[in-house]
Amino acid sequence: MTLNEKLTTIQTKFKSKKSRFNSFGKYYFRSAEDILEAIKPFEKELGVYVTIGEQLLTTDPFPIMETTATICDGEHTINATAIVGVDLNQKGMQTPQQFGTASSYGKKYALGNLFLIDDTQDSDATNTHGVDATTFNKAKDYVKAGGTVDAIKKKYKLTSSQEQELKTLNG
């Protein structure tokens, strides 16, 4: 089987869950680590390996990084890239965190480009687990007024981050 055929096999069979939750935006997402974990069985089965490299392209007017995801069978390679800027004005982050965020984003999208991962919405991406933003704000008001988190949990399924946030309000 050629490397192109092996890559096509991965691209057509690949599945990676969106296991990370953004509590600010209230959505699930897939990380580079999720993608790499899902690729491992294919690496062994098809005799390939995947690497990721990063390179700083420029620093003026702001840092721009190129991330390259590569699949190799020992003889041939196929690459895909992603270009990301580093937001040095990101509030609440120190410079290493700003570069780390850009690095994670670049890895995720370079891997997505290599394996043709689309972002079609799945049930996890649209599932609010019974608590949308309006309901959650009402729950916060309820807890601030003396209500209990347990009472909310009887009516709604909360994520662990939502539960923690509510518990800090009556603490």
N, C-alpha and C positions, 0 to 999 in steps of 0.2 A: 504494500500500500504506500503511495507517495505521501509526502508531507501535506500537499494540498488536499488529498483525500482524507487524511487524518484530521486536518483542521475542519473540513466540511462535516465530518462525523461529529466532532465536538460542537460545532455551530448549530447543527440540527438537533442534537440530543441534550444540550446543556440546559440545566435548570439550577437557578440559585435563588434562594429565598431572600426576601427583604426582611432581615432579622433585626435591624437597628431601628430605633424609634426616636424621632425628633420631637421632643416634648413641647418645644416652642411652636413649631409648625403643625404639630399633631399628625404626622405621617410616618409611615415606615419607609426605609430605604435600604439599599444593598450597598455594602462597603467592599473595598478591594479585598479585604480579608475573606468576606463571604464568597466572592468570586473565586479566589485562589483555593479555598476549601472545596468548592464544587468541582474544580478542575482536577484535583489530585487523583480521583479514580481513573480519569481519562489518561493521565500521564502514564500510569502504570500499565493500563490496558493497551495503549497504543504505542508505547515506547517513545514518548516525547517528554520534553521538559519546557517549562515556562520561566522566563526571567523578566525582570523589570529594571530598566535603567533610567536615570534622570540626569539632566544636564541644564545648567543655567545658561540661557541664551543671551540675555542682556540684563542690565540693571538700570538703564535709562530709557524712559522716564521712571520706570518701576521694574522690579525683577520679573522676568518671564522665564518659566521653566518648560522644558520639553521632556515628556515622559514617554519612553518606548517600551512596549510590551512585545516580547519575542517568544515564538514557539520554535523549538528546534528538535530535530530527530537524530542529531549527531552528525549529519551531513549538510542538511539544508536548513535555512531559517526563513521565517516570515515575520515581518514586523508591522506594528501599528503604533501610531503616536497620538499624543494629546498635548496641546499647548495650554498652559494656564498662567495667569498673572498672580503675583503675590500682593495681597492687599495689606500694605504697611500701615494703613490708617484704621484697621479693624479695631474697634474699641474693645477693651477688656482682654486683649491678647498681647503677649510679649512677642518679640520678633521670632524666636524659635517656633512658637505656636502658629504664627502667621505662615511661616514656611511649611510647617507640618501639615496645616490645613490644605495648602495648595498642593503639597506632595500627595496627600491622600486622594484629593480630587483628581489629580493627573493620573495616578495609578488606576483608579476606578474607571476613568474614561478611556485610557489606553487599552486596558483589558476589555472594556465594552466594545471598543472599535475592533479589536482583534477577533473576539468571539461573537461579534454581531449581536450583542445583548441589547434588546430593545427595552424601552421603558413603558410597555403597555401596562395599563393599570390592572392589577390583580385584586382579589378580594381584600388582601391585607392593606393595600394602598388606600382603599376607600373605606375601610372599616373603622368607624369611630368607637367601636366597642360600647355603644349605647350612650356615650357622653360626647356630644359635640361641644363646640366652643361656648355657645350660649348656655347650654345646660351646665357646663363646668363652671362658668362664671356664677351662675345661680347657686351651685353647690358651694362655691367659695363664700358667697354672701351668707348662706345658711350656716356654715361652720363658724364664720366670724360672729354671727349673732347667737352662738351658743349651741348650735346643732352638732350632731356627732357624725363622724366619718362612717361609723358602723351603720347608721340609718341610711346613708347614701349608698353604701355597698349593698344593702338589701334590695335597693331599687335598680341600681346600675352596676355594670361591670366596669370597674376602674382599672387602668393600667397601674403598674407599681409606681411609676413616676407621678401619676395623678394622685394616688393615695398618699404618697410622701408629701406632695405639695399641700394637700388638704390638712395633713397631720401637723404641719408646721404652723398653720393658721390658728390652731386652738391650743398650741403648746405652751 
